[in-house]
Amino acid sequence: MRVIAGRFRRRLLKSAPGLLVRPTPDRLRESLFSILAPRLPDAVFLDAYAGSGAVGIEALSRGAKHVIFIERNAAALAVLRENLRSLSIAGEATVLRGSAAVLIPQHAPEIGFIDPPYDQTGEYAVSLPALALTSCTLAIAQHSSRLTLEEHYGELKKARALKQGDNSLTFYERAASSM
């Protein structure tokens, strides 16, 4: 796994071997960040269900001011912290262990990304409403293409969907923002 673009382009990232972690494919990550490009510079980005941190690290590499990582699994969290240390960017990140639904409302991201394990579909129903309680203007959910998410969660309304194979990204915006 590698960083695709930005100041850490081509740098390799560790992943947690043996864990049930499903990294965001490079092609999907590239599509995501092409869409986010105008909004990402100097933004506070939240990466929930972060795993090894590839999405949040990509956000930092491409100009995000700060990334809040949330991960419940201790082994994945150790790999995430090692990836941040290896790139000397631990000071640009906040790393939290625990439930995304509980921790998200305690922070103020401008952009929120959630990618729970595909077999834990109930996590979308608690994490997206949690993002709606924050100042987040854009929330993105990565999910199985077989799963249909709601049209809105609180003040966040579905604005766009992107499908690549079995992976989909659904974008939600607060009414006052534009994508």
C-alpha positions as CSV (number, residue, x, y, z in Angstrom):
1,M,0.0,0.0,0.0
2,R,1.3,3.4,-0.9
3,V,0.5,7.1,-0.8
4,I,-0.7,8.1,-4.3
5,A,0.0,11.8,-4.6
6,G,1.2,14.9,-2.7
7,R,4.2,15.5,-0.5
8,F,4.4,11.7,0.5
9,R,3.8,10.4,-3.1
10,R,5.0,6.8,-3.6
11,R,5.9,6.4,0.1
12,L,4.9,2.9,1.3
13,L,2.6,2.4,4.2
14,K,2.4,-0.7,6.4
15,S,-0.8,-2.6,6.8
16,A,-1.8,-4.9,9.6
17,P,-1.2,-8.5,8.5
18,G,-3.8,-11.0,9.4
19,L,-6.4,-8.4,10.4
20,L,-9.8,-8.2,8.8
21,V,-8.8,-4.9,7.3
22,R,-10.0,-3.9,3.8
23,P,-7.8,-1.1,2.6
24,T,-9.4,1.4,0.2
25,P,-8.2,0.4,-3.3
26,D,-5.7,2.9,-4.9
27,R,-8.1,3.6,-7.8
28,L,-11.0,4.4,-5.5
29,R,-8.7,6.6,-3.3
30,E,-7.5,8.4,-6.4
31,S,-11.1,9.1,-7.5
32,L,-12.0,10.3,-4.0
33,F,-9.2,12.7,-3.8
34,S,-9.8,14.0,-7.3
35,I,-13.3,15.0,-6.2
36,L,-12.0,16.4,-2.9
37,A,-9.1,18.4,-4.4
38,P,-10.8,21.9,-4.3
39,R,-12.0,21.4,-0.7
40,L,-9.0,19.7,0.9
41,P,-6.3,22.3,1.3
42,D,-6.2,23.5,5.0
43,A,-9.2,21.4,5.9
44,V,-9.7,19.3,9.1
45,F,-10.3,15.8,7.8
46,L,-11.7,12.9,9.9
47,D,-10.9,9.3,9.0
48,A,-13.2,7.0,11.0
49,Y,-12.6,3.2,11.0
50,A,-9.1,4.3,9.9
51,G,-7.3,0.9,9.8
52,S,-3.7,1.6,8.7
53,G,-4.6,5.3,8.1
54,A,-4.1,5.3,4.3
55,V,-7.0,7.6,3.5
56,G,-6.2,10.2,6.2
57,I,-2.5,10.1,5.4
58,E,-3.4,10.7,1.7
59,A,-5.4,13.7,2.9
60,L,-2.4,15.1,4.8
61,S,-0.2,14.4,1.8
62,R,-2.6,16.4,-0.4
63,G,-2.8,19.4,1.9
64,A,-5.3,18.8,4.7
65,K,-4.3,20.9,7.8
66,H,-5.0,18.2,10.3
67,V,-6.5,14.6,10.4
68,I,-8.5,13.0,13.2
69,F,-8.1,9.2,13.0
70,I,-10.6,7.0,14.8
71,E,-10.0,3.2,15.1
72,R,-11.2,0.7,17.6
73,N,-8.8,-2.2,16.8
74,A,-5.6,-2.0,18.9
75,A,-3.4,-3.8,16.3
76,A,-4.6,-1.5,13.4
77,L,-4.0,1.5,15.7
78,A,-0.4,0.4,16.3
79,V,0.2,0.2,12.5
80,L,-1.5,3.6,12.0
81,R,0.8,5.2,14.6
82,E,3.8,3.6,13.0
83,N,2.8,4.9,9.6
84,L,2.5,8.4,11.0
85,R,5.9,8.1,12.8
86,S,7.6,6.9,9.6
87,L,6.4,9.9,7.7
88,S,7.2,12.3,10.6
89,I,3.6,13.6,10.7
90,A,2.3,12.5,14.1
91,G,2.0,16.2,15.0
92,E,-0.5,16.8,12.2
93,A,-2.8,14.1,13.5
94,T,-5.0,13.2,16.4
95,V,-5.3,9.4,16.9
96,L,-8.2,8.1,18.9
97,R,-9.2,4.6,20.0
98,G,-12.9,3.8,20.4
99,S,-16.3,3.9,18.9
100,A,-16.7,6.3,15.9
101,A,-20.3,7.1,16.9
102,V,-19.1,8.2,20.3
103,L,-15.9,10.1,19.3
104,I,-17.1,11.8,16.1
105,P,-19.4,14.4,17.8
106,Q,-16.5,15.5,20.1
107,H,-14.6,17.0,17.1
108,A,-15.1,19.5,14.3
109,P,-14.0,18.2,11.0
110,E,-14.9,20.0,7.7
111,I,-14.7,16.7,5.8
112,G,-15.6,13.3,7.3
113,F,-14.8,9.9,5.8
114,I,-16.2,6.7,7.2
115,D,-15.3,3.2,6.1
116,P,-16.6,0.6,8.6
117,P,-16.2,-3.1,7.9
118,Y,-18.7,-4.0,5.1
119,D,-20.3,-6.6,7.3
120,Q,-21.1,-4.0,10.0
121,T,-23.8,-2.1,8.1
122,G,-25.3,-0.7,11.3
123,E,-22.2,1.5,11.7
124,Y,-23.4,3.7,8.9
125,A,-26.7,4.4,10.7
126,V,-24.8,5.7,13.8
127,S,-21.7,7.3,12.3
128,L,-23.3,9.4,9.6
129,P,-25.8,10.9,12.0
130,A,-22.9,11.6,14.4
131,L,-21.1,13.5,11.6
132,A,-24.4,15.5,11.0
133,L,-24.0,16.7,14.6
134,T,-20.6,18.3,13.9
135,S,-19.6,21.2,11.7
136,C,-18.9,18.8,8.9
137,T,-20.0,20.1,5.6
138,L,-19.0,17.0,3.5
139,A,-19.3,13.4,4.7
140,I,-18.2,10.5,2.6
141,A,-19.1,6.9,3.2
142,Q,-17.2,4.0,1.6
143,H,-19.4,0.9,1.4
144,S,-20.2,-2.2,-0.5
145,S,-21.9,-1.5,-3.8
146,R,-24.6,-3.9,-2.7
147,L,-25.6,-1.6,0.2
148,T,-27.9,1.3,-0.3
149,L,-27.5,4.1,2.2
150,E,-30.2,6.6,3.2
151,E,-30.8,9.8,1.3
152,H,-30.1,11.9,4.3
153,Y,-28.7,11.7,7.8
154,G,-29.7,14.7,9.9
155,E,-28.8,17.8,7.9
156,L,-26.5,15.9,5.6
157,K,-28.1,15.1,2.3
158,K,-26.9,12.7,-0.4
159,A,-25.2,14.7,-3.1
160,R,-23.3,12.1,-5.2
161,A,-22.5,8.5,-5.5
162,L,-19.5,6.7,-7.2
163,K,-19.3,3.0,-7.8
164,Q,-16.1,1.1,-8.7
165,G,-16.6,-2.7,-8.7
166,D,-17.8,-3.8,-5.2
167,N,-16.8,-0.5,-3.7
168,S,-18.9,2.6,-3.6
169,L,-18.5,6.1,-2.2
170,T,-21.6,8.1,-1.2
171,F,-21.1,11.8,-0.6
172,Y,-23.3,13.8,1.8
173,E,-23.4,17.6,2.0
174,R,-24.9,20.0,4.4
175,A,-27.4,22.2,2.7
176,A,-25.3,25.4,2.7
177,S,-22.2,23.9,1.0
178,S,-21.6,23.0,-2.7
179,M,-19.5,20.2,-4.1
